[in-house]
């Protein structure tokens, strides 16, 4: 018996530290969430099969055991997310996002297809860094071609992409913020996106984006500096702990101890103090880089600054002080909606803090909402009779 076809609207934010997904079925009011580790690794199918056959599994969700094969290259598998990290892949911060995007997107679509058990027709929005936005035509062409027939976890998946749209990171929250508002002022609206790999600025005047720029001053710069000033710290653990510690750091926060390796009590405090000094030094260094970039890039005559991206939340106090005379918008209304969602409350967070993850999802959630509105408006226009 043929599967029922359902239309799905989905937004994928291909973050360098976390893949974030917001999706909904057209016949359901529920907004669903999915997150995956950013790692991806290409490996021979035989190697992958051997690895999987020898490990001991208790239970794993499909998102934690995800791999993709293109239909015309079944011997070469791409492990995505947790499975890729288990195969010792590392997030490649130098590679272009769009080059690995195809496999990550197919994995996400495979997970949802497996979960819903429907044949899916897809309205897709992808968030890309501004610096890679010009590559969107290549990516959209690849997705439309490969989504028709690919292998996910060894099973054939056939999908139909109805619409595929790429927008710059930060555009989701901005489009929703200003849709329907007639902006007459000559003052600028600036959207700042603080990511793990890079930081971007989108500048708008009279409702139109007039300028954009991306720099490689991502959160990883802060982590790099801490690693330079310390010994033996694990990058992945540092990413998690440093973000949770926030800025400024409370020296009495017990999670600082998770970074210490000493087993001798008298050495433990000394190690903790050294790590604390390294973090504070790195914070000053990182903010100096960011603030200098802001001074060069942000227009002088501003009506509002929109802030997106997880590293933006980390820099909250510094950014509020920097823009003390200007209105700032952080999408807290969207964050509240996300946190109140039953689907979000049931989301397996793994090592994420719930409020931090909610903020990181704001841009994708807002982009998904904007996409739903656009599709609804488009359908309404088609149904309006036209004069003969």
DOGUFI-446013 format. One record per residue (C-alpha): z, y, x; residue number from 0; residue in one letter. Coordinates in nm, 2 decimals. Layout:
BEGIN
+--------+--------+--------+-----+------+
|     up |  north |   east | seq | type |
+--------+--------+--------+-----+------+
|      Z |      Y |      X | NUM |    a |
...
+--------+--------+--------+-----+------+
END
This chain:
BEGIN
+--------+--------+--------+-----+------+
|     up |  north |   east | seq | type |
+--------+--------+--------+-----+------+
|   0.00 |   0.00 |   0.00 |   0 |    x |
|  -0.10 |   0.34 |   0.14 |   1 |    x |
|   0.18 |   0.58 |   0.23 |   2 |    x |
|   0.22 |   0.89 |   0.03 |   3 |    x |
|   0.10 |   1.21 |   0.20 |   4 |    x |
|   0.35 |   1.50 |   0.23 |   5 |    x |
|   0.30 |   1.84 |   0.37 |   6 |    x |
|   0.55 |   1.95 |   0.63 |   7 |    x |
|   0.61 |   2.30 |   0.77 |   8 |    x |
|   0.75 |   2.29 |   1.12 |   9 |    x |
|   0.84 |   2.53 |   1.40 |  10 |    x |
|   0.89 |   2.41 |   1.75 |  11 |    x |
|   1.06 |   2.62 |   2.02 |  12 |    x |
|   0.97 |   2.46 |   2.35 |  13 |    x |
|   1.27 |   2.59 |   2.55 |  14 |    x |
|   1.31 |   2.50 |   2.91 |  15 |    x |
|   1.67 |   2.39 |   2.85 |  16 |    x |
|   1.63 |   2.25 |   2.50 |  17 |    x |
|   1.35 |   2.17 |   2.26 |  18 |    x |
|   1.45 |   2.32 |   1.92 |  19 |    x |
|   1.28 |   2.22 |   1.60 |  20 |    x |
|   1.31 |   2.35 |   1.24 |  21 |    x |
|   1.12 |   2.17 |   0.97 |  22 |    x |
|   1.10 |   2.11 |   0.59 |  23 |    x |
|   0.90 |   1.91 |   0.35 |  24 |    x |
|   0.71 |   2.11 |   0.09 |  25 |    x |
|   0.87 |   1.93 |  -0.20 |  26 |    x |
|   1.22 |   1.97 |  -0.07 |  27 |    x |
|   1.45 |   2.28 |  -0.04 |  28 |    x |
|   1.62 |   2.13 |   0.26 |  29 |    x |
|   1.57 |   2.29 |   0.60 |  30 |    x |
|   1.61 |   2.03 |   0.88 |  31 |    x |
|   1.69 |   2.06 |   1.25 |  32 |    x |
|   1.61 |   1.86 |   1.56 |  33 |    x |
|   1.69 |   1.91 |   1.92 |  34 |    x |
|   1.58 |   1.72 |   2.23 |  35 |    x |
|   1.64 |   1.75 |   2.60 |  36 |    x |
|   1.35 |   1.93 |   2.78 |  37 |    x |
|   1.27 |   1.66 |   3.03 |  38 |    x |
|   0.93 |   1.48 |   3.03 |  39 |    x |
|   0.80 |   1.22 |   3.27 |  40 |    x |
|   0.47 |   1.03 |   3.30 |  41 |    x |
|   0.51 |   0.67 |   3.38 |  42 |    x |
|   0.31 |   0.35 |   3.37 |  43 |    x |
|   0.36 |   0.16 |   3.04 |  44 |    x |
|   0.46 |  -0.15 |   3.23 |  45 |    x |
|   0.73 |   0.03 |   3.41 |  46 |    x |
|   0.86 |   0.18 |   3.09 |  47 |    x |
|   0.86 |  -0.15 |   2.91 |  48 |    x |
|   1.05 |  -0.32 |   3.20 |  49 |    x |
|   1.31 |  -0.04 |   3.20 |  50 |    x |
|   1.36 |  -0.07 |   2.83 |  51 |    x |
|   1.38 |  -0.45 |   2.83 |  52 |    x |
|   1.66 |  -0.45 |   3.09 |  53 |    x |
|   1.89 |  -0.20 |   2.95 |  54 |    x |
|   2.17 |  -0.26 |   2.71 |  55 |    x |
|   2.15 |  -0.07 |   2.38 |  56 |    x |
|   2.42 |  -0.01 |   2.13 |  57 |    x |
|   2.22 |   0.21 |   1.90 |  58 |    x |
|   1.97 |   0.49 |   1.98 |  59 |    x |
|   1.80 |   0.73 |   1.75 |  60 |    x |
|   1.43 |   0.76 |   1.79 |  61 |    x |
|   1.47 |   1.10 |   1.94 |  62 |    x |
|   1.67 |   0.95 |   2.22 |  63 |    x |
|   1.42 |   0.67 |   2.29 |  64 |    x |
|   1.10 |   0.87 |   2.25 |  65 |    x |
|   0.77 |   0.81 |   2.43 |  66 |    x |
|   0.41 |   0.89 |   2.35 |  67 |    x |
|   0.08 |   0.74 |   2.45 |  68 |    x |
|  -0.25 |   0.92 |   2.38 |  69 |    x |
|  -0.49 |   0.69 |   2.20 |  70 |    x |
|  -0.75 |   0.70 |   2.48 |  71 |    x |
|  -0.49 |   0.63 |   2.75 |  72 |    x |
|  -0.25 |   0.36 |   2.63 |  73 |    x |
|  -0.14 |   0.26 |   2.98 |  74 |    x |
|   0.00 |   0.60 |   3.07 |  75 |    x |
|   0.32 |   0.68 |   2.88 |  76 |    x |
|   0.50 |   1.01 |   2.85 |  77 |    x |
|   0.88 |   0.97 |   2.81 |  78 |    x |
|   1.04 |   1.27 |   2.64 |  79 |    x |
|   1.39 |   1.41 |   2.62 |  80 |    x |
|   1.69 |   1.18 |   2.67 |  81 |    x |
|   1.47 |   0.88 |   2.77 |  82 |    x |
|   1.29 |   1.09 |   3.03 |  83 |    x |
|   1.63 |   1.21 |   3.17 |  84 |    x |
|   1.74 |   0.85 |   3.19 |  85 |    x |
|   1.43 |   0.78 |   3.39 |  86 |    x |
|   1.56 |   1.05 |   3.63 |  87 |    x |
|   1.31 |   1.32 |   3.52 |  88 |    x |
|   1.41 |   1.68 |   3.58 |  89 |    x |
|   1.32 |   1.98 |   3.38 |  90 |    x |
|   1.03 |   2.15 |   3.57 |  91 |    x |
|   1.10 |   2.52 |   3.55 |  92 |    x |
|   0.78 |   2.60 |   3.75 |  93 |    x |
|   0.53 |   2.41 |   3.52 |  94 |    x |
|   0.37 |   2.60 |   3.24 |  95 |    x |
|   0.52 |   2.51 |   2.90 |  96 |    x |
|   0.19 |   2.46 |   2.73 |  97 |    x |
|   0.09 |   2.19 |   2.98 |  98 |    x |
|   0.37 |   1.96 |   2.87 |  99 |    x |
|   0.38 |   2.10 |   2.52 | 100 |    x |
|   0.13 |   1.85 |   2.38 | 101 |    x |
|   0.34 |   1.55 |   2.45 | 102 |    x |
|   0.67 |   1.71 |   2.34 | 103 |    x |
|   0.51 |   1.82 |   2.01 | 104 |    x |
|   0.36 |   1.47 |   1.95 | 105 |    x |
|   0.70 |   1.32 |   2.01 | 106 |    x |
|   0.86 |   1.56 |   1.76 | 107 |    x |
|   0.60 |   1.48 |   1.51 | 108 |    x |
|   0.64 |   1.11 |   1.57 | 109 |    x |
|   1.02 |   1.13 |   1.52 | 110 |    x |
|   0.97 |   1.31 |   1.19 | 111 |    x |
|   0.70 |   1.07 |   1.07 | 112 |    x |
|   0.92 |   0.78 |   1.15 | 113 |    x |
|   1.22 |   0.94 |   0.98 | 114 |    x |
|   1.04 |   1.04 |   0.66 | 115 |    x |
|   0.81 |   0.74 |   0.63 | 116 |    x |
|   0.53 |   0.96 |   0.50 | 117 |    x |
|   0.18 |   1.03 |   0.61 | 118 |    x |
|   0.21 |   1.39 |   0.71 | 119 |    x |
|  -0.01 |   1.69 |   0.67 | 120 |    x |
|   0.13 |   1.96 |   0.90 | 121 |    x |
|   0.16 |   2.34 |   0.91 | 122 |    x |
|   0.28 |   2.40 |   1.26 | 123 |    x |
|   0.42 |   2.71 |   1.44 | 124 |    x |
|   0.48 |   2.69 |   1.82 | 125 |    x |
|   0.69 |   2.95 |   2.01 | 126 |    x |
|   0.55 |   3.02 |   2.36 | 127 |    x |
|   0.66 |   3.26 |   2.63 | 128 |    x |
|   0.45 |   3.58 |   2.62 | 129 |    x |
|   0.31 |   3.49 |   2.97 | 130 |    x |
|   0.16 |   3.17 |   2.82 | 131 |    x |
|   0.05 |   3.31 |   2.49 | 132 |    x |
|  -0.31 |   3.35 |   2.61 | 133 |    x |
|  -0.32 |   2.97 |   2.66 | 134 |    x |
|  -0.27 |   2.91 |   2.29 | 135 |    x |
|  -0.63 |   2.82 |   2.21 | 136 |    x |
|  -0.62 |   2.53 |   2.45 | 137 |    x |
|  -0.30 |   2.40 |   2.32 | 138 |    x |
|  -0.40 |   2.42 |   1.95 | 139 |    x |
|  -0.73 |   2.24 |   2.02 | 140 |    x |
|  -0.54 |   1.96 |   2.20 | 141 |    x |
|  -0.29 |   1.92 |   1.92 | 142 |    x |
|  -0.55 |   1.91 |   1.64 | 143 |    x |
|  -0.74 |   1.65 |   1.83 | 144 |    x |
|  -0.46 |   1.42 |   1.95 | 145 |    x |
|  -0.24 |   1.43 |   1.64 | 146 |    x |
|  -0.51 |   1.26 |   1.44 | 147 |    x |
|  -0.42 |   0.93 |   1.61 | 148 |    x |
|  -0.16 |   0.86 |   1.88 | 149 |    x |
|   0.11 |   0.61 |   1.97 | 150 |    x |
|   0.48 |   0.69 |   1.93 | 151 |    x |
|   0.72 |   0.42 |   2.05 | 152 |    x |
|   0.43 |   0.18 |   2.04 | 153 |    x |
|   0.34 |   0.25 |   1.68 | 154 |    x |
|   0.02 |   0.41 |   1.56 | 155 |    x |
|   0.07 |   0.75 |   1.40 | 156 |    x |
|  -0.21 |   0.94 |   1.21 | 157 |    x |
|  -0.15 |   1.30 |   1.12 | 158 |    x |
|  -0.35 |   1.59 |   0.99 | 159 |    x |
|  -0.29 |   1.94 |   1.12 | 160 |    x |
|  -0.36 |   2.18 |   0.84 | 161 |    x |
|  -0.26 |   2.50 |   1.03 | 162 |    x |
|  -0.15 |   2.56 |   1.39 | 163 |    x |
|  -0.02 |   2.90 |   1.49 | 164 |    x |
|   0.13 |   3.01 |   1.82 | 165 |    x |
|   0.35 |   3.31 |   1.84 | 166 |    x |
|   0.54 |   3.47 |   2.14 | 167 |    x |
|   0.91 |   3.38 |   2.17 | 168 |    x |
|   1.11 |   3.65 |   1.99 | 169 |    x |
|   0.84 |   3.71 |   1.74 | 170 |    x |
|   1.00 |   3.49 |   1.48 | 171 |    x |
|   1.32 |   3.70 |   1.45 | 172 |    x |
|   1.12 |   4.02 |   1.48 | 173 |    x |
|   0.86 |   3.94 |   1.22 | 174 |    x |
|   1.13 |   3.86 |   0.96 | 175 |    x |
|   1.33 |   4.17 |   1.06 | 176 |    x |
|   1.05 |   4.41 |   0.99 | 177 |    x |
|   0.82 |   4.24 |   0.74 | 178 |    x |
|   0.76 |   4.47 |   0.44 | 179 |    x |
|   0.92 |   4.77 |   0.61 | 180 |    x |
|   0.69 |   5.07 |   0.67 | 181 |    x |
|   0.77 |   5.20 |   1.01 | 182 |    x |
|   0.66 |   5.56 |   1.03 | 183 |    x |
|   0.87 |   5.67 |   1.33 | 184 |    x |
|   0.71 |   5.70 |   1.67 | 185 |    x |
|   1.02 |   5.55 |   1.82 | 186 |    x |
|   0.98 |   5.20 |   1.98 | 187 |    x |
|   1.13 |   4.87 |   1.87 | 188 |    x |
|   1.19 |   4.64 |   2.15 | 189 |    x |
|   1.25 |   4.26 |   2.14 | 190 |    x |
|   1.42 |   4.10 |   2.44 | 191 |    x |
|   1.41 |   3.73 |   2.48 | 192 |    x |
|   1.66 |   3.59 |   2.74 | 193 |    x |
|   1.57 |   3.23 |   2.81 | 194 |    x |
|   1.66 |   2.97 |   3.07 | 195 |    x |
|   1.34 |   3.01 |   3.27 | 196 |    x |
|   1.23 |   3.36 |   3.20 | 197 |    x |
|   1.30 |   3.69 |   3.02 | 198 |    x |
|   1.05 |   3.86 |   2.80 | 199 |    x |
|   1.01 |   4.20 |   2.63 | 200 |    x |
|   0.79 |   4.27 |   2.33 | 201 |    x |
|   0.75 |   4.64 |   2.25 | 202 |    x |
|   0.64 |   4.76 |   1.90 | 203 |    x |
|   0.54 |   5.10 |   1.78 | 204 |    x |
|   0.45 |   5.18 |   1.42 | 205 |    x |
|   0.46 |   4.82 |   1.33 | 206 |    x |
|   0.22 |   4.70 |   1.60 | 207 |    x |
|   0.30 |   4.53 |   1.93 | 208 |    x |
|   0.16 |   4.76 |   2.20 | 209 |    x |
|   0.30 |   4.60 |   2.52 | 210 |    x |
|   0.47 |   4.29 |   2.64 | 211 |    x |
|   0.59 |   4.15 |   2.97 | 212 |    x |
|   0.76 |   3.84 |   3.11 | 213 |    x |
|   0.96 |   3.80 |   3.42 | 214 |    x |
|   1.11 |   3.49 |   3.58 | 215 |    x |
|   1.46 |   3.62 |   3.56 | 216 |    x |
|   1.59 |   3.34 |   3.35 | 217 |    x |
|   1.95 |   3.20 |   3.33 | 218 |    x |
|   1.85 |   2.95 |   3.60 | 219 |    x |
|   1.88 |   3.24 |   3.85 | 220 |    x |
|   2.25 |   3.27 |   3.78 | 221 |    x |
|   2.29 |   2.89 |   3.83 | 222 |    x |
|   2.08 |   2.90 |   4.15 | 223 |    x |
|   2.31 |   3.17 |   4.29 | 224 |    x |
|   2.63 |   2.97 |   4.21 | 225 |    x |
|   2.48 |   2.66 |   4.38 | 226 |    x |
|   2.40 |   2.87 |   4.69 | 227 |    x |
|   2.77 |   2.99 |   4.70 | 228 |    x |
|   2.93 |   2.65 |   4.65 | 229 |    x |
|   2.90 |   2.28 |   4.76 | 230 |    x |
|   2.81 |   1.97 |   4.57 | 231 |    x |
|   2.80 |   2.11 |   4.21 | 232 |    x |
|   2.57 |   1.93 |   3.97 | 233 |    x |
|   2.31 |   2.17 |   3.82 | 234 |    x |
|   2.31 |   2.01 |   3.47 | 235 |    x |
|   2.69 |   2.03 |   3.45 | 236 |    x |
|   2.69 |   2.39 |   3.58 | 237 |    x |
|   2.44 |   2.49 |   3.31 | 238 |    x |
|   2.67 |   2.36 |   3.04 | 239 |    x |
|   3.01 |   2.48 |   3.18 | 240 |    x |
|   2.90 |   2.82 |   3.30 | 241 |    x |
|   2.75 |   2.90 |   2.96 | 242 |    x |
|   3.06 |   2.78 |   2.78 | 243 |    x |
|   3.28 |   2.99 |   3.01 | 244 |    x |
|   3.09 |   3.30 |   2.91 | 245 |    x |
|   3.10 |   3.64 |   3.08 | 246 |    x |
|   3.36 |   3.76 |   3.17 | 247 |    x |
|   3.52 |   3.43 |   3.28 | 248 |    x |
|   3.88 |   3.36 |   3.18 | 249 |    x |
|   4.04 |   3.20 |   3.49 | 250 |    x |
|   4.28 |   3.00 |   3.28 | 251 |    x |
|   4.00 |   2.83 |   3.08 | 252 |    x |
|   4.06 |   2.46 |   3.13 | 253 |    x |
|   3.69 |   2.37 |   3.13 | 254 |    x |
|   3.67 |   2.52 |   3.48 | 255 |    x |
|   3.84 |   2.21 |   3.60 | 256 |    x |
|   3.53 |   2.00 |   3.50 | 257 |    x |
|   3.35 |   2.16 |   3.80 | 258 |    x |
|   3.62 |   2.06 |   4.05 | 259 |    x |
|   3.58 |   1.75 |   4.25 | 260 |    x |
|   3.89 |   1.74 |   4.46 | 261 |    x |
|   4.15 |   1.47 |   4.39 | 262 |    x |
|   4.42 |   1.63 |   4.60 | 263 |    x |
|   4.64 |   1.87 |   4.39 | 264 |    x |
|   4.69 |   2.13 |   4.67 | 265 |    x |
|   4.31 |   2.14 |   4.72 | 266 |    x |
|   4.23 |   2.16 |   4.35 | 267 |    x |
|   4.35 |   2.52 |   4.30 | 268 |    x |
|   4.17 |   2.64 |   4.61 | 269 |    x |
|   3.84 |   2.47 |   4.50 | 270 |    x |
|   3.88 |   2.62 |   4.15 | 271 |    x |
|   3.94 |   2.97 |   4.30 | 272 |    x |
|   3.63 |   2.94 |   4.51 | 273 |    x |
|   3.42 |   2.83 |   4.22 | 274 |    x |
|   3.55 |   3.12 |   4.01 | 275 |    x |
|   3.46 |   3.37 |   4.29 | 276 |    x |
|   3.11 |   3.21 |   4.31 | 277 |    x |
|   3.06 |   3.24 |   3.93 | 278 |    x |
|   3.17 |   3.61 |   3.92 | 279 |    x |
|   2.96 |   3.70 |   4.22 | 280 |    x |
|   2.66 |   3.53 |   4.07 | 281 |    x |
|   2.72 |   3.71 |   3.74 | 282 |    x |
|   2.71 |   4.04 |   3.91 | 283 |    x |
|   2.40 |   3.94 |   4.10 | 284 |    x |
|   2.22 |   3.82 |   3.79 | 285 |    x |
|   2.31 |   4.13 |   3.58 | 286 |    x |
|   2.19 |   4.35 |   3.86 | 287 |    x |
|   1.85 |   4.18 |   3.85 | 288 |    x |
|   1.84 |   4.20 |   3.47 | 289 |    x |
|   1.96 |   4.56 |   3.44 | 290 |    x |
|   1.70 |   4.68 |   3.70 | 291 |    x |
|   1.43 |   4.51 |   3.51 | 292 |    x |
|   1.55 |   4.66 |   3.18 | 293 |    x |
|   1.54 |   5.01 |   3.32 | 294 |    x |
|   1.18 |   4.96 |   3.42 | 295 |    x |
|   1.06 |   4.79 |   3.11 | 296 |    x |
|   1.25 |   4.93 |   2.81 | 297 |    x |
|   1.10 |   5.25 |   2.65 | 298 |    x |
|   1.33 |   5.55 |   2.66 | 299 |    x |
|   1.28 |   5.64 |   2.29 | 300 |    x |
|   1.41 |   5.34 |   2.10 | 301 |    x |
|   1.51 |   5.29 |   1.73 | 302 |    x |
|   1.64 |   4.94 |   1.78 | 303 |    x |
|   1.67 |   4.65 |   2.02 | 304 |    x |
|   1.63 |   4.29 |   1.89 | 305 |    x |
|   1.79 |   4.03 |   2.11 | 306 |    x |
|   1.70 |   3.66 |   2.11 | 307 |    x |
|   1.74 |   3.36 |   2.34 | 308 |    x |
|   2.05 |   3.17 |   2.46 | 309 |    x |
|   2.10 |   3.37 |   2.78 | 310 |    x |
|   2.11 |   3.69 |   2.56 | 311 |    x |
|   2.42 |   3.56 |   2.39 | 312 |    x |
|   2.57 |   3.49 |   2.74 | 313 |    x |
|   2.50 |   3.85 |   2.83 | 314 |    x |
|   2.63 |   3.99 |   2.50 | 315 |    x |
|   2.90 |   4.22 |   2.63 | 316 |    x |
|   2.68 |   4.36 |   2.91 | 317 |    x |
|   2.39 |   4.42 |   2.68 | 318 |    x |
|   2.60 |   4.59 |   2.42 | 319 |    x |
|   2.73 |   4.82 |   2.69 | 320 |    x |
|   2.39 |   4.88 |   2.83 | 321 |    x |
|   2.25 |   4.97 |   2.48 | 322 |    x |
|   2.57 |   5.14 |   2.36 | 323 |    x |
|   2.38 |   5.43 |   2.21 | 324 |    x |
|   2.11 |   5.22 |   2.04 | 325 |    x |
|   2.12 |   4.99 |   1.74 | 326 |    x |
|   2.10 |   4.62 |   1.84 | 327 |    x |
|   2.01 |   4.33 |   1.62 | 328 |    x |
|   2.12 |   3.98 |   1.71 | 329 |    x |
|   2.01 |   3.79 |   1.40 | 330 |    x |
|   2.36 |   3.71 |   1.30 | 331 |    x |
|   2.25 |   3.69 |   0.93 | 332 |    x |
|   2.01 |   3.41 |   1.03 | 333 |    x |
|   2.28 |   3.25 |   1.24 | 334 |    x |
|   2.52 |   3.25 |   0.94 | 335 |    x |
|   2.25 |   3.08 |   0.73 | 336 |    x |
|   2.20 |   2.81 |   0.99 | 337 |    x |
|   2.57 |   2.75 |   1.04 | 338 |    x |
|   2.62 |   2.72 |   0.66 | 339 |    x |
|   2.34 |   2.46 |   0.63 | 340 |    x |
|   2.46 |   2.11 |   0.54 | 341 |    x |
|   2.18 |   1.97 |   0.76 | 342 |    x |
|   2.30 |   2.18 |   1.06 | 343 |    x |
|   2.66 |   2.07 |   1.00 | 344 |    x |
|   2.55 |   1.71 |   1.02 | 345 |    x |
|   2.34 |   1.76 |   1.33 | 346 |    x |
|   2.44 |   1.56 |   1.63 | 347 |    x |
|   2.53 |   1.83 |   1.88 | 348 |    x |
|   2.59 |   1.60 |   2.19 | 349 |    x |
|   2.72 |   1.86 |   2.44 | 350 |    x |
|   2.63 |   2.18 |   2.25 | 351 |    x |
|   2.88 |   2.42 |   2.10 | 352 |    x |
|   2.79 |   2.46 |   1.73 | 353 |    x |
|   2.79 |   2.85 |   1.73 | 354 |    x |
|   2.59 |   2.87 |   2.05 | 355 |    x |
|   2.33 |   2.62 |   1.92 | 356 |    x |
|   2.30 |   2.81 |   1.59 | 357 |    x |
|   2.22 |   3.13 |   1.78 | 358 |    x |
|   1.96 |   2.95 |   2.00 | 359 |    x |
|   1.79 |   2.82 |   1.68 | 360 |    x |
|   1.76 |   3.17 |   1.52 | 361 |    x |
|   1.41 |   3.25 |   1.65 | 362 |    x |
|   1.27 |   2.92 |   1.54 | 363 |    x |
|   1.45 |   2.93 |   1.21 | 364 |    x |
|   1.32 |   3.28 |   1.14 | 365 |    x |
|   0.97 |   3.18 |   1.24 | 366 |    x |
|   0.98 |   2.88 |   1.01 | 367 |    x |
|   1.09 |   3.11 |   0.73 | 368 |    x |
|   0.81 |   3.35 |   0.80 | 369 |    x |
|   0.56 |   3.07 |   0.80 | 370 |    x |
|   0.68 |   2.95 |   0.46 | 371 |    x |
|   0.65 |   3.30 |   0.32 | 372 |    x |
|   0.30 |   3.34 |   0.47 | 373 |    x |
|   0.18 |   3.00 |   0.33 | 374 |    x |
|   0.33 |   3.09 |  -0.01 | 375 |    x |
|   0.16 |   3.43 |  -0.01 | 376 |    x |
|  -0.17 |   3.27 |   0.09 | 377 |    x |
|  -0.16 |   3.02 |  -0.19 | 378 |    x |
|  -0.08 |   3.29 |  -0.44 | 379 |    x |
|  -0.37 |   3.50 |  -0.33 | 380 |    x |
|  -0.60 |   3.19 |  -0.37 | 381 |    x |
|  -0.48 |   3.14 |  -0.72 | 382 |    x |
|  -0.55 |   3.50 |  -0.83 | 383 |    x |
|  -0.87 |   3.53 |  -1.03 | 384 |    x |
|  -1.14 |   3.75 |  -0.87 | 385 |    x |
|  -1.39 |   3.96 |  -1.06 | 386 |    x |
|  -1.73 |   3.81 |  -1.10 | 387 |    x |
+--------+--------+--------+-----+------+
END
